[in-house]
Amino acid sequence: MEIIKQIPEIRAALRLLRADFKSISLIPTMGALHRGHLELIRQAKAESDVVVVSIYVNPTQFNNPLDLEKYPRDLPSDLKLLESEGVDFVFVPDDKIMYPSPMSIAFTFFGLDEILEGAYRPGHFNGVAVVVSKLFHIIAPDLAYFGQKDLQQVSVVRQLVRDLNFDVKIIVVPTVREADGLALSSRNQRLNPNQREQAPILYSSLIFAKTELLRGVPWFEVHEIVKANFKTASAVDLEYLQLVDVEGFVLAKERDPKIKQALCIAAYLGDVRLIDNLMLTD
Ligand code: AMP
């Protein structure tokens, strides 16, 4: 496994492999790796010749400075994990390499970045789009792997690829969960025992809401019940629970069995913000 920090170096290494007709996959991460990340890596290994994992805590996608400061970082343990997974390259740039000067362009997604994560984390998707574009230009992967855990991010990345003609296939991997349903996230490390115990309410609320919607209960009523239920979890503050049409990623007012819909949720446990989502049908 090669660990590379500099852009020209990783470009040179990949250029040789590409000339040899090797397919290259990229898994962008912010490190503090867990089984969710490993699932993306395993799928990439099975589907491509060369696997590149990037580890970079991208400051431009953090709207909250405290979240950026407290974001878990553990490069030595990440590298050990990646080595044992048989990853070929780890790209670990720093801020000077990724942002030698302040960005002079910004992305707007006309709607997509105005709801849910876009609304509650202003500038977040601009930061995501900037760093993903940079990584796609640097690595030029044939395949790039993203988790369904960040469903809205998947829509943003797909839009980016379509609008800017990136020559990359986007592959989405289902959310990996703990036994009690909590979606794995690097931020889970920051939960205290009481918060950790109450955190599965995000997933159980999604399951409850899905069941109710599928048996015909109106969305407004389901939403009210879930909101009331959150009041019983003292360590968890619901930020939003919304029904969305996955195509185009717009808020939905009601269940529509003819289209692909999902439930998206965000909540605070102390200063730790967690998100999750669930498709209404497969
Ligand atoms: P992050 O390091 O949190 O930026 O995540 C890197 C990639 O891993 C993103 O595409 C995430 O959606 C994905 N990911 C994070 N958590 C999970 C999970 N529990 N299951 C599947 N994919 C995940």
Residues whose N, C-alpha, C, O or C-beta is under 5 A from the ligand:
A	BS01	AMP	P28 T29 M30 G31 G36 H37 Y145 F146 G147 Q148 K149 D150 V173 P174 T175 V176 A183 L184 S185
